């Protein structure tokens, strides 16, 4: 984010924290939904679909863990 001379620091921080919260919520929803779909596909015997859903779940949770645990 470019720092403008007349910008208010608090509004920039508030906007950034809203964006981080939205990205976190989206990642959690995607991960849980993909995990449930992968479990359903696994139980119904559709192995390729289960693999694709579990890969999507792992990517969503991995991206979230990377963002949260990064220093």
C-alpha positions as CSV (number, residue, x, y, z in Angstrom):
1,X,0.0,0.0,0.0
2,X,1.4,3.4,-1.0
3,X,1.6,5.9,1.8
4,X,0.1,9.2,0.7
5,X,1.1,12.4,2.5
6,X,-2.5,13.2,3.6
7,X,-3.5,9.6,4.4
8,X,-4.8,8.6,7.8
9,X,-2.8,5.7,9.3
10,X,-5.8,4.4,11.3
11,X,-8.0,4.0,8.3
12,X,-5.3,2.2,6.4
13,X,-4.8,-0.2,9.2
14,X,-8.5,-0.8,9.6
15,X,-8.8,-1.5,5.8
16,X,-5.9,-3.9,5.9
17,X,-7.3,-5.8,8.9
18,X,-10.7,-6.1,7.2
19,X,-9.0,-7.6,4.2
20,X,-7.0,-10.1,6.2
21,X,-10.2,-11.2,8.1
22,X,-12.1,-11.6,4.8
23,X,-9.2,-13.7,3.4
24,X,-9.0,-15.8,6.5
25,X,-12.8,-16.5,6.5
26,X,-12.7,-17.4,2.8
27,X,-9.8,-19.8,3.3
28,X,-11.5,-21.5,6.3
29,X,-14.8,-21.9,4.4
30,X,-13.1,-23.2,1.3
31,X,-11.0,-25.7,3.4
32,X,-13.9,-27.0,5.4
33,X,-16.2,-27.3,2.3
34,X,-13.5,-29.1,0.3
35,X,-12.8,-31.4,3.2
36,X,-16.5,-32.4,3.6
37,X,-16.8,-32.9,-0.2
38,X,-13.7,-35.0,-0.2
39,X,-15.0,-37.2,2.6
40,X,-18.4,-37.6,0.8
41,X,-16.6,-38.5,-2.5
42,X,-14.4,-41.0,-0.6
43,X,-17.3,-42.7,1.0
44,X,-19.2,-43.0,-2.3
45,X,-16.2,-44.5,-4.1
46,X,-15.2,-41.7,-6.4
47,X,-11.5,-41.7,-5.8
48,X,-10.4,-39.0,-8.2
49,X,-13.0,-36.6,-7.0
50,X,-12.0,-37.3,-3.4
51,X,-8.3,-36.6,-4.3
52,X,-9.1,-33.3,-6.0
53,X,-11.2,-32.1,-3.1
54,X,-8.6,-33.1,-0.5
55,X,-5.9,-31.3,-2.5
56,X,-8.1,-28.2,-2.5
57,X,-8.6,-28.5,1.2
58,X,-4.9,-28.9,1.8
59,X,-4.0,-25.9,-0.3
60,X,-6.6,-23.7,1.5
61,X,-5.5,-24.7,5.0
62,X,-1.8,-24.6,4.0
63,X,-2.2,-21.0,2.6
64,X,-3.9,-20.0,5.8
65,X,-1.2,-21.6,8.0
66,X,1.5,-19.9,5.9
67,X,-0.2,-16.5,6.3
68,X,-0.8,-16.9,10.1
69,X,2.6,-18.4,11.0
70,X,4.7,-16.1,8.9
71,X,6.9,-13.7,10.8
